[in-house]
Amino acid sequence: MGKNILVVDDCEDVRVLLSMKLTNMGHHVYEACDGLDALRYIDECHDIDLILMDLIMPNMSGVELLKKIKKRNYDFKIVCISAHFGESDKDYFYNLGALDVIEKPIKNKALEKKLSDSLNST
């Protein structure tokens, strides 16, 4: 059965592409254009199984969003996506609540595996 996934990215093309891929995988997809938009959405709707979010966005970055989610004690499964991060950054994102990080450009197999692993984690 499909999961409810919130895609957060400031690039509309990336949001549309990810939404199409996730919909084709059988998931229900919701979109937010930045961290502020995502925070408004998750404050109103708690029926989200996973958040797939970019780390570098205007208005509120993915890191700021991770911090706000953690501060509010929300228990969402989160996978970050970014073209700009190093191995040492991963531990920082994990400490803020991310389950995984996917490097852009996103490969279909990596997306499927990391989402499956994250959705099946306890």
Secondary structure as GFF3:
##gff-version 3
##sequence-region A 1 122
A	DSSP	beta_strand	4	8	.	.	.	ID=ss1
A	DSSP	alpha_helix	12	24	.	.	.	ID=ss2
A	DSSP	beta_strand	28	32	.	.	.	ID=ss3
A	DSSP	alpha_helix	35	44	.	.	.	ID=ss4
A	DSSP	beta_strand	50	54	.	.	.	ID=ss5
A	DSSP	alpha_helix	62	71	.	.	.	ID=ss6
A	DSSP	beta_strand	77	82	.	.	.	ID=ss7
A	DSSP	alpha_helix	87	95	.	.	.	ID=ss8
A	DSSP	beta_strand	98	103	.	.	.	ID=ss9
A	DSSP	alpha_helix	108	119	.	.	.	ID=ss10
###
